[in-house]
Amino acid sequence: MNFAVADGILYIRSAHDAKLRLLTSHPTVAFEIDGEEAGERWSVVVRGEAAHVDLDAELRRSRETGLRSMSPTPKPHVIRIAPRSVTGRRFREREERDPLPSLIFRARAETLPPAAQPPHPIASLAPRADV
């Protein structure tokens, strides 16, 4: 999702869809933005009230931020989120590893008794996709 910030207000673009219609009855929203820079990851959560922008002056202000959609679907509507709270954190990327490598016993297939080995497909029949 593309977004822009101007004067402490977060702007996003939207199509005329369920999200836009839902905002009229449920304007309280949370918007999460994640990113990475210089080997660090970050996450920011903005909580606030969302509203459809319909005033010309505010539409111009949102356009001045360079807000545009990268989606091939037209996004003619602008939504304003007035933040009530902004929280975030930075963290370094961790190495992927199995947290319990020494506590889990994994027998090799060839060491299992015949009844515990995976079944072999029947050569003349294709495997069923619904199993």
C-alpha positions, 0 to 999 in steps of 0.5 A: 500500500502506498502512503504519504505523510503531511502535517502529521496526517497519513494519506492513502489511496483507495478504490471505491471498494468495501474498505472505503465503505466500511470506514464510514461506519468503523473509522477507528483503524490501525495502519502498520508499516514495515521496512528495512534499512542498513541491515535493520528492520523496523515496524511502525503502527499508527492508530487513529481515525480514518475518513474519506478526503473530500475537501479540495484544499486537503486533496491538493495537500495530499497530491503535493506529497507525491501520493500515488498508487502503483496498482494497475487498479484505479485508486481515485479516493484519498483516505486521511488517517489522523493519528491518535498514537504512533508506536514502533520498534527497530530490530536486527534481522535474526538468523533462521534456525531451528529453536529445538534441534537437539530435542526433536528426534527425526528418524531417517526413512530408511531406518523406519520399520516397513509399517511406518515408512511413507507409502509408495504411489501406485504406478498406474494411478495418479495421486488424489489431490483431495487427500 
